[in-house]
């Protein structure tokens, strides 16, 4: 454990249960999803998949009657209604905490520290926030909410830059059910290492041996054929990458379901490894020297998926956490360099793609999700240099644009928003149209 890092809690104690919960259809879906998503999901990811928000329910919290809610839902876009509900919650939270002389611990500590820091360093932003908070407390919350919706009140800048912990997206019903499944022995859990200033991380959920054996019996296969992962299977470097893959898949899956599209196939890296490890590709060790020796390598994308929208779209996915050097393309050592990976993608497409993915009929896009705009631009530049005309196959975006949040249920999606930059152009495009 490095300095400034919270240790993981190595032991979790299962609470005694009076009666073991009956596995519901949703429980079975959760178990199967953990298996499908690389053997691990965190609490927020489970919540996004199985406890989605409903805008009418969010409105009813504020004492609006059925007719009022129905009228609002029919008249206004869900994105507008959701924004105003979240704004009201935010302003009331600010009103409660700004009156506190000091908060030393508890769930609101980080938010209070952010508020005090803004007060000291961003006085104009804080003053704007104070004015809006004052308007809220002068009337009943539901009255302010209705006025904000009807007048389309513009949120203050502080609302747009507010901290949003992952727990904000998780319902109590979700956490209670996961705890019940844990206490009953269907799930195991762990906690990631986090920096001290980050607080506790999202709980990580794994299948227990009991759940693994149960799913194997249901599928009538050996447990060895399941992608089961025990607690601790992912190291501190691999875990963020695994969870980022899951985030992207969840974003695509939810967007496809909302838009009425069909995900006809999704192959995770575990399944891809079984296929691709047998498919050696041949590269010049030095791309600038045609007489350099030939080396054999293999390509392992993070995912492959086939999306049907009326048209068919085929993709490899590369999740980039900023750990790879970009420009080095020497294939004599199979190290992790983006330039080399672009070369491997190109050679795999020539040698193996058509026979491995016949449904694609040579169509392919390589989706790259990375950490920042600067990193994206550098990756796009290297891609153009290495891939040439084939750079048009590479579509890049950043994590902050695709990370699944409850807002994603009410705004344009990862598939239809103009958030993707094709490597051969500076324009932003939607993924499907």
Buried (B, 14 or more C-beta within 10 A) or exposed (E): EEEEEBEBEEEEEEEEEEEEEEBEEEBBEBBBBBBBBBBBBBBBBBBBBBBBBEBBEBBBEBEBEEEBBEEBBEEBEBBBBBBBBBBBBBBBBBBEBBEEEEBEEEEBEBBBEBBBEBBEEBEEBBEBBBEBBEBBEEEEBBEBBBEBBEEEBEBBBBBEEBEBBBBEBBBEEBBEBBBBBBBBBBBBBBBBBBEEEEBEBBBBBBBBEEBBBBBBEEEEEEEEEBBBBEBEBBEEEEBBBBBBBBBBBBBBBBBBEBEEBEBEEBBBBEEBEEBBEEBBBEBBBBBEEEEBEEBEBBBBBBBBBBBEBEEBBBBBBBBBBEEBEBEBBBBEEEEEBBBBBBBBBBBBBEBBBEEBBEEBEEBBBBBBBBBEEEBBBBBBBBBBBBBEEBBBBBBBBBBEEBBBBBBBBBBEBBBBBEBBBBBBEEEEBBBBE
